[in-house]
Amino acid sequence: MTSSKATEAAQPHPMIPVPEAIRRVLEETAKTILSSNASDSYDMISSQASASELLGRIVAEDLLMREPGYPPYRASIMDGYVIRSDEYKPKEDGTDQQWTHQVSGRVHAGPSTNPAAPDSSSLPSAVYVTTGARIPDSYDCVVPIELIDESADKANITISSKASVEPKKWIRNVGCDIEAGSVVIPAGSCIHPVSLGLLQQSGQTAIKVIRKTKVGVLSTGNELLVSTDSWSNQQENGGLIQTGQIPDVNKPILLSLLSSLGSNSCEPVDLGMERDDDIDSMTRTIERALQTCDFILTTGGISMGETDIVEDVLVGRLGGKLHFGRLNMKPGKPTTFVSIHPKENASPKPCLVFALPGNPVSATVCTHLLVRPALDMLTQYKGRNATQMVVGEMVQNAFVPPELVATLTHDIKLDMERPEYHRVVLNMELSSNGAAMVYTATSTGVQRSSRLMSLRDAQGLLVLPRGTESQPKALAGQQFTVLLLENHHSAVKFKDSKHLNHTGKPSRAPTKVAITQVSENRTKYPLIADDELSERVAKALSGSRSGSTFIASIENIDGSFSDVKKYFDDSHISNQADFWVVACSGSFPYSLQVSEMIRGKVGKVADALALQARRGAAAQDGTAALFDPVVGFIKADKSDGGCMLIALPLKGLDGGLENVRGLLKHAVNVARGKPHHHHHKHQH
């Protein structure tokens, strides 16, 4: 064994903010995608492969329905008899006619041939069919069995006068479920259980999928035991451990975490374990990994001690480019990010290396923050036409961990040196006014980076700012962004992330919005479903589904103008909301009446905002320009209350709200006599 220290003393690197680190990681990931050979980005896999091979793979190109579509033949929807609709003559009461049709055959689901017509009969023919059976040629209507009377020998039938006999009745036509040439599974989709059925229905034989991302995981450190058996033996035989060694918990955590994050699109590779006193051996191990891996994760050996040799291997021995060597965060400060590009007779492709701290909490948290978005970007963009992509746009549209805003349930002492990613448990509770569900966050306890128990029940990372003398604690009731550790929520793009695009100070209280939907006539002017309307308004006002806007109430009013006027005369919505959104749908005269009536209710009219709202609405739908929007302040019963009312046409609602959302909060604060900016004061 060749023993060596780092070739030069470790030099401290400047700490950079986590959002900047994520941006640099995504930029380098984008560059590797653009420089990669497209042909190396795909695998072909048989549609008959096992479910375990197919599930989780990412489809590289649109999968189309083959001719003639699905179903490939006309199929019966019911058990019954199929007839020719133009031959049917209903049996008239009082006649001697007993049977309406003669049975010429029986067809069950599965292979079948057209039944032969009867030799001679005064009755038209009918064929018995089961559900899913192929409809014989020239027949066009199925009559359900419950509307049929059969003779004892089932040679003749009578169709009930209650039956609906018309062409195509109870028949699935060719391609009615999936039209030929239509997209069955779009490019970029993840194959899930339903996809397996669609692959069979569409007649696919081979599928082009994105090649799995290979991620190597290497543990470093002399303190690590080779196996868990060694740990067990020492516990049983030696009592207190005197060897100064611990089990390697990072590798099993990271290998399984990568599998879960990447589904079947990521292939974790166990690179083993390296001592921190043999720089030559570590160099050889990483050199071998560069031949096949897209990413490499190392744990340990990246701080500033004499045996922290990982950076020297990556930069000094392997010629990597260091993009950052310290993060302004807790836990995970020593995290280092290096890109290693191909050299002659060396690695065949670029490789990104994440040198993570040795403490398990730090390594896990930094994998979520840095590696997870990079993996998602490879899934999102790998294999696409590189000439149509720009690094900056790729970064802005890259997916980052899902996030939400949560209210802290108790005080937490802030770190006075660095922002903290605090492990928390989340719960959903009713808001104080009982009008909406809100998230609350509770700490998982002691947050030492070595204390893996702090991650056991954690559902998210509460983003806490660095403490100051004036704000040494995060206080119960304050709201903070929480990064979710699982993918069960809607994806968030880099450009929409609150975590990556704001100051890190506690969020203000969420904006409360009341919605009233007005329609002249629900039949002629349909209303939007409450859940859809709620989502559209919240998104338009916050700019993202993760915004701190919640809908306090939704009410739907339709009828005459006098009914609508009475509603507005009696309404007290301004007591419970910051914004009152009124969406109107009806004829031009009706809409004008409603607009004029609402204008009369507003104490302080904001015509400049109304003009901006009209422009946004008209850009979304040209007919919205005919409506006269109203924006203004309505005083509440309480001296410090009131809300900003925004009345818009339903057809231009989203565009109108988006065009004024940046000014509305300032406007309502001014109208209430409050400063636009306010800070949480320390409570003694």
Beta strands, then each sheet from edge to edge (+ up, - down):
strand 1: 42-46
strand 2: 63-64
strand 3: 75-76
strand 4: 80-83
strand 5: 101-107
strand 6: 125-129
strand 7: 141-144
strand 8: 148-150
strand 9: 156-159
strand 10: 171-172
strand 11: 183-185
strand 12: 206-210
strand 13: 213-220
strand 14: 266-274
strand 15: 295-299
strand 16: 321-324
strand 17: 336-340
strand 18: 351-356
strand 19: 399-400
strand 20: 403-408
strand 21: 412-413
strand 22: 420-430
strand 23: 437-443
strand 24: 460-464
strand 25: 473-474
strand 26: 479-484
strand 27: 492-493
strand 28: 511-519
strand 29: 549-558
strand 30: 579-585
strand 31: 604-605
strand 32: 630-634
strand 33: 643-649
sheet 1: 1+ 12-
sheet 2: 2+ 11-
sheet 3: 3+ 10-
sheet 4: 7+ 4- 6+ 5+ 9- 8+
sheet 5: 14+ 13+ 15+ 18+ 17- 16+
sheet 6: 19+ 27-
sheet 7: 20+ 23+ 22- 24+ 26- 20+
sheet 8: 21+ 25-
sheet 9: 29+ 28+ 30+ 33+ 32- 31+
end
